[in-house]
Amino acid sequence: MEKISVYGASGHAKVIIDILHSNGNAISYVFDDNPAIEQILDYEVVHQPTTDKVMQNFIIIGVGNNRIRKEIAVLIKGKYASFISHSSAIISPSAKIGKGTVVMANASVNAEAVVGEHCIINTGAVVEHEAILKDFVHISPNASIAGNVQIDEGTQIGLGASVIQNINIGKWATVGAGAVVINDVPNYATVVGNPGKIIKFNKIYEAK
Ligand SMILES: CC(=O)SCCNC(=O)CCNC(=O)[C@H](O)C(C)(C)COP(=O)(O)OP(=O)(O)OC[C@H]1O[C@@H](n2cnc3c(N)ncnc32)[C@H](O)[C@@H]1OP(=O)(O)O
């Protein structure tokens, strides 16, 4: 089993640690740049200047925010672990999943789905057949992505949201918790409700 370092000691990192345990992976280091965070679950959190040691292992970024996860991925250019998944996740042999991505407990990724790098397929989420998710996408707990949906970089699909088949969702968009998306969503839009409607466009800058 690979030894893995977790970069970022957040709540999301705690779930990643559970996943690594579920697979029998050894965790070498948990790193955070905030020196005030000293402990996460049973692990002592290391800080600079131990960064070099952290980099010697395969890395999973333990940060839930898509934009910050991308900034870290671009900044540290580490050797990222191939995707990790909880032992209860169901992943089709024909699905393709990029490095650094995390598939959590009871999630499903079905036939010929393509999931990019550093994505989060959160607890109980469903990514249906032939869906295409670009890098840094987060499918929140219990959200469902139907067949042939395409979701561009950095977009978050909120808790329990549903996206019907063949929909295209742009980059750095947000779908609110519980939304039902039945129309394409443009880049940067925030969509809420059933049927999903655009309420605003995100003003946060796009990670480089
Ligand atoms: C493991 C984990 O914890 S993963 C975390 C997963 N988290 C989520 O899924 C959270 C998803 N986020 C949301 O649903 C948020 O409410 C967002 C992003 C859609 C909107 O958040 P904000 O930008 O802060 O908007 P704000 O709270 O000001 O709401 C704006 C309007 O939209 C409404 N609204 C906000 N969220 C929703 C929603 N999910 N469904 C319906 N209406 C909503 C508000 O009531 C408000 O309406 P009003 O203008 O008539 O008063």
The ligand as an SDF file (V2000), in Angstrom:
LIG
                    3D

 51 53  0  0  0  0  0  0  0  0999 V2000
  -19.3850   17.3770    3.6500 C   0  0  0  0  0  0  0  0  0  0  0  0
  -19.9990   18.7440    3.4630 C   0  0  0  0  0  0  0  0  0  0  0  0
  -20.3590   19.4390    4.3640 O   0  0  0  0  0  0  0  0  0  0  0  0
  -20.0730   19.2910    1.8330 S   0  0  0  0  0  0  0  0  0  0  0  0
  -20.8630   20.8480    1.9140 C   0  0  0  0  0  0  0  0  0  0  0  0
  -22.0310   20.8880    1.0010 C   0  0  0  0  0  0  0  0  0  0  0  0
  -22.6410   22.2000    1.0910 N   0  0  0  0  0  0  0  0  0  0  0  0
  -23.6490   22.5720    0.3080 C   0  0  0  0  0  0  0  0  0  0  0  0
  -24.1450   21.7880   -0.4710 O   0  0  0  0  0  0  0  0  0  0  0  0
  -24.0750   23.9890    0.4390 C   0  0  0  0  0  0  0  0  0  0  0  0
  -24.5630   24.5470   -0.9130 C   0  0  0  0  0  0  0  0  0  0  0  0
  -24.8100   25.9650   -0.7730 N   0  0  0  0  0  0  0  0  0  0  0  0
  -26.0270   26.5150   -0.8290 C   0  0  0  0  0  0  0  0  0  0  0  0
  -27.0640   25.8660   -1.0370 O   0  0  0  0  0  0  0  0  0  0  0  0
  -26.0230   28.0080   -0.6270 C   0  0  0  0  0  0  0  0  0  0  0  0
  -27.2030   28.3880    0.0490 O   0  0  0  0  0  0  0  0  0  0  0  0
  -25.8540   28.8040   -1.9860 C   0  0  0  0  0  0  0  0  0  0  0  0
  -24.4060   28.6520   -2.4290 C   0  0  0  0  0  0  0  0  0  0  0  0
  -26.7750   28.2770   -3.0620 C   0  0  0  0  0  0  0  0  0  0  0  0
  -26.1910   30.2690   -1.8050 C   0  0  0  0  0  0  0  0  0  0  0  0
  -25.4290   30.7910   -0.7760 O   0  0  0  0  0  0  0  0  0  0  0  0
  -25.2290   32.3900   -0.7070 P   0  0  0  0  0  0  0  0  0  0  0  0
  -24.4850   32.8280   -1.9350 O   0  0  0  0  0  0  0  0  0  0  0  0
  -24.6120   32.6950    0.6180 O   0  0  0  0  0  0  0  0  0  0  0  0
  -26.6770   32.9630   -0.8830 O   0  0  0  0  0  0  0  0  0  0  0  0
  -27.7390   33.4380    0.2370 P   0  0  0  0  0  0  0  0  0  0  0  0
  -27.7080   32.5380    1.4230 O   0  0  0  0  0  0  0  0  0  0  0  0
  -27.5150   34.8960    0.4240 O   0  0  0  0  0  0  0  0  0  0  0  0
  -29.1270   33.1790   -0.5000 O   0  0  0  0  0  0  0  0  0  0  0  0
  -29.5580   33.9690   -1.5990 C   0  0  0  0  0  0  0  0  0  0  0  0
  -31.0070   33.6260   -1.8680 C   0  0  0  0  0  0  0  0  0  0  0  0
  -31.0870   32.2620   -2.3350 O   0  0  0  0  0  0  0  0  0  0  0  0
  -31.9000   31.4780   -1.4340 C   0  0  0  0  0  0  0  0  0  0  0  0
  -31.2390   30.1800   -1.3200 N   0  0  0  0  0  0  0  0  0  0  0  0
  -29.9650   29.9610   -0.8780 C   0  0  0  0  0  0  0  0  0  0  0  0
  -29.6590   28.6570   -0.9440 N   0  0  0  0  0  0  0  0  0  0  0  0
  -30.7710   28.0430   -1.4130 C   0  0  0  0  0  0  0  0  0  0  0  0
  -31.0600   26.7010   -1.6980 C   0  0  0  0  0  0  0  0  0  0  0  0
  -30.1270   25.7210   -1.5290 N   0  0  0  0  0  0  0  0  0  0  0  0
  -32.2760   26.3910   -2.2110 N   0  0  0  0  0  0  0  0  0  0  0  0
  -33.2080   27.3660   -2.3990 C   0  0  0  0  0  0  0  0  0  0  0  0
  -32.9800   28.6850   -2.1440 N   0  0  0  0  0  0  0  0  0  0  0  0
  -31.7770   29.0040   -1.6600 C   0  0  0  0  0  0  0  0  0  0  0  0
  -31.9400   32.2430   -0.1290 C   0  0  0  0  0  0  0  0  0  0  0  0
  -33.0730   31.9240    0.6080 O   0  0  0  0  0  0  0  0  0  0  0  0
  -31.9020   33.6640   -0.6200 C   0  0  0  0  0  0  0  0  0  0  0  0
  -33.1740   33.9980   -1.0710 O   0  0  0  0  0  0  0  0  0  0  0  0
  -33.7710   35.5040   -0.8780 P   0  0  0  0  0  0  0  0  0  0  0  0
  -32.8560   36.3920   -1.6820 O   0  0  0  0  0  0  0  0  0  0  0  0
  -35.1430   35.4020   -1.4500 O   0  0  0  0  0  0  0  0  0  0  0  0
  -33.7060   35.7790    0.5760 O   0  0  0  0  0  0  0  0  0  0  0  0
  1  2  1  0
  2  3  2  0
  2  4  1  0
  4  5  1  0
  5  6  1  0
  6  7  1  0
  7  8  1  0
  8  9  2  0
  8 10  1  0
 10 11  1  0
 11 12  1  0
 12 13  1  0
 13 14  2  0
 13 15  1  0
 15 16  1  0
 15 17  1  0
 17 18  1  0
 17 19  1  0
 17 20  1  0
 20 21  1  0
 21 22  1  0
 22 23  2  0
 22 24  1  0
 22 25  1  0
 25 26  1  0
 26 27  2  0
 26 28  1  0
 26 29  1  0
 29 30  1  0
 30 31  1  0
 31 32  1  0
 31 46  1  0
 32 33  1  0
 33 34  1  0
 33 44  1  0
 34 35  1  0
 34 43  1  0
 35 36  2  0
 36 37  1  0
 37 38  1  0
 37 43  2  0
 38 39  1  0
 38 40  2  0
 40 41  1  0
 41 42  2  0
 42 43  1  0
 44 45  1  0
 44 46  1  0
 46 47  1  0
 47 48  1  0
 48 49  2  0
 48 50  1  0
 48 51  1  0
M  END
$$$$
